[in-house]
Amino acid sequence: MFPSFLPTTFEQLTEAASIAIAQKINLAEISTPLVNQTINTAYVHQAQEGQGNGSTPFLLIHGFDSSLLEFRRLFPLLAAENEVWAVDILGFGFTDRIADVQYSPNAIKTHLYYFWKTLINKPVILVGASMGGAAAIDFTLTYPQAVEKLVLIDSAGLVGSSPLVKFMFSPLDTWLTNFLRSPKVRQNISRAAYKNKELASIDAQLCAALHLDLPNWNTALITFTKSGGYSAFRFKELMKIQQKTLILWGDSDKILGTKDAPRFKRAIPNSKLIWIEDSGHVPHLEQPQMIAKHLLEFAR
């Protein structure tokens, strides 16, 4: 059975990994300075008996206009050996989109900190994929005490804010979000993210679109885009990251390309770059066993 707060469209899921992680989704009421009410925050958590005492947990952060469902294949592989959390960041996934919140990178960082402080409250291995990588870098620079190690998977953060910002005025902003909602558009984006196009299945497309049924999806996306999103981090900022950092990058990434991987490696002092063969922009979905192997070795 799926949690009652999820849309009924979840019943259309067919892949076992998708169904399993969806059934684990919980909501936590997180208090933040952002708004005078708690924010119902979607997350999944799993720990084997005794893992919560002493081991460093993983905290997984998804990409743009996505949700924790993108970790459906990676999550159980990590959870077999380590404590794991995955969270829907503010303005995305199945976390509540409250009308009074100004959705921006700063708001995402603040909400993530209070989620961490409320439910975890010990250093984590922070894993960010795509835009989640930029969010993870931002969080690490601001709250270094919360991050023991950092992992970037095909990470954003070296390119400036979205060129869509200049079009985010009425009525174009509504038109653009409706365009992004189009099943055909989302299918094309899904296919572009994979090297193996067969993985862009109906179930994969459904996982990437289920959160569109939640209230205020479009308004939160418009507000976040108008904020400018994540600007490019300067090298001198990245050089301040002291945590051991693992950079994992699909060798056939057609979304962000491959040039930024070695640039991150040069900029972050204590970092290691590993190329993931036969993978596009989402190696955690294309090569989950390989990603889990590297993450668990990194954790040890």
ABEGO torsion letter per residue (X at the ends): XBBAABBAAAAABABAAAAAAAAABBBBBBBBAABABBBBBBBBBBBBBGAABGBBBBBBBBBBGBBAAAAAAAAAAAAAABBBBBBBBBGBEABBBBAABBBBAAAAAAAAAAAAAAAAGBBBBBBBBEAAAAAAAAAAAABAAABABBBBBGBBGABBBBAAAAABBOAAAAAAAAAAABAAAAAAAAAAABABAAABBAAAAAAAAAAAABBGAAAAAAAAAAAGEBBBBBAAAAAABABBBBBBBBAABAAAEAAAAAAAAAABABBBBBBBBGBBABAAAABAAAAAAAAAAAAX
